[in-house]
Amino acid sequence: MPSPTTPGWASVPGARHIAPEEAQSLPKIPALPLSWRDAKPLLENMTGPEVPKNWQGALPIKYRLTGAVTAHVKVDMDTSMQPYTVVEARIRGSELPDEWVLFGNHRDAWVFGGVDPSSGTASMMELTRALGELKERGIRPRRTLVACSWDGEEYALTGSTEWGEEFADDLKKKLVAYLNVDESVAGAATTAGAEGLSFSPSAVASLAPMLVEASKDVRAPSGKSLYEAWRATSKRDAKARAVPLDSTLVETRIGSGSDHTVFLNHLGRPVMNLGFTGDYGVYHSMYDDHYWMEHIGDPTFEYHVALTRIWGLVGLRLANADILPFDFGFNASKLDKFLAELEQKNKIDARELKLKKLHQRIAEFQKAGNDLREATVRSLTSASASREKIECLNQQLLQVESNWLEPAGIPGRPWFQHLLYAARYTYAHLEFPGLTEAVEKRDWKLASQQAELIDRALEKNIKLLHAAQNSWENNK
Ligand SMILES: [Zn+2]
C-alpha cells in the first residue's frame, strides 16, 4: 500500500504530495488501541443487547452491542512528515549485473520486536555477513545480489513500497525474484514437540518446485534435512495419515501483510516468503522481546540458522543458475486448482458465467510450460548451449510474471495490478482478485470482463513460451 499522499509514486524529498483530504487510503475515523483498564468503564456502562456468545471477551462484565455511553475524546495527532530509512547493500554480479536477486526484511517493530522482525533481521545480518565473506574470498555471484533492510513496514509497508515505486522501472526489468523474510522464527521451539517448528514458506507457484529442491540440501535443527523435517511437520499440521505430496508443501496462495507486496502486486515480479512458525502468542505485543526468543522461542537459535541457510541457498541458486528455475507447468496446475475452488465455493452456474474456456487456456499454458522445460532439459544434457542463447531464454522466462500485470489494476484498487494475486482488505490471500470479487458480488458482466483479461494474459504467456521453445530449438 503506497503512502497515503503519494499514491503510485515514491515519497522522496521534494516529491509531490496530494492534500490529505484527497488521500483515499487515509482513514476518516481516528482509531487507537485502548488498554483494558481504560476500556472497562466504557464497556460496563453500556446498556444495549448482549453480544453473541463468541464476542464475549475476558473482562468480568457482560459485553453489550450498544448503549448510551458519552465520552469526551480529545484527539491529538502528530501529522508531520517523518523520514524512513531503507538500508541497501549490493554485490555486483560477475556476469549478469543487470539481473537482480533481492533479499529483504523489515527493521521497525511495534514494541521490542524480538520475533517480528528481529528474528528475521538476525538471519539477514548473518546472511549478508556470509555473502560478504564469499566476496572477500573472490567468489562473486553471476547475478547481482541486493539486500534491503526496510523501515516503516508496520505502518502500511511504507519503506518497501516507496522504494519499489522509486525504482519501479529498474525492478520491472531486472528483478529475478524478491525473497522476503519477516519473522524467521515465529513460534516456540520449546513447546513444539518432537517434530519441531513448521517450515511454512509461501511462493509464487512457478518458484515452488525449486524451493522444495533446495530444502533437501539444508539441515534442520532436528538433524534431518529441512525437506524431511518439512514433510513431517506438514503431515502433523494437516493431521494427515500420509506424508503430503511435494506439490502441496509450498503455500502458493500469497496474501499481503509484509514487504513482498509491492514487488508482486504492483510490479509483477516473483516473490517468496520464508519462515518457521508454531504456537507463539506474543505477536505485536510488548512480550515479543529478546527474553521470549532466548527462553521460549528458539533458545539454541538453530532455527534462525536453518532459515538463514535456506534463504541464502535459494538466493544463490537463483543468482548463479544457467537457466532460471521457473516451472510454469507447475504454475498452471495451481491456477487450475484456484479456478476450480472459486467455482465450487461460489456455486457458479455456467449459464451465468462461462469459465470452461479459461480452464482450457490454463491447460494450454501448462502444456507450453512443460514442453519448454522438457526441450531445455533435453538439449542441456546432450549439448552445450551458447551463452547468448541461454540469456535470450532467461529474458523470456522473466517476462512471464510481468505479463500477469493489468495496467488498469483490479476494479476499485488501481495500484494492485496483478491478475492472479492480491489480498483481501484483511491481508488474507485472494486469487484471481478481480474475477473473484466480481463473482462474490454476483456481478456477472464484470466477472466475464475480468475472466477475459485473465484469458488474454494467459494467451500472451502461451505465445511467449511457444516462442521461447521455438528459438531454443532452432537457434544455436
Ligand atoms: Zn513483521
Residues whose N, C-alpha, C, O or C-beta is under 5 A from the ligand:
A	BS01	ZN	D116 P117 D182
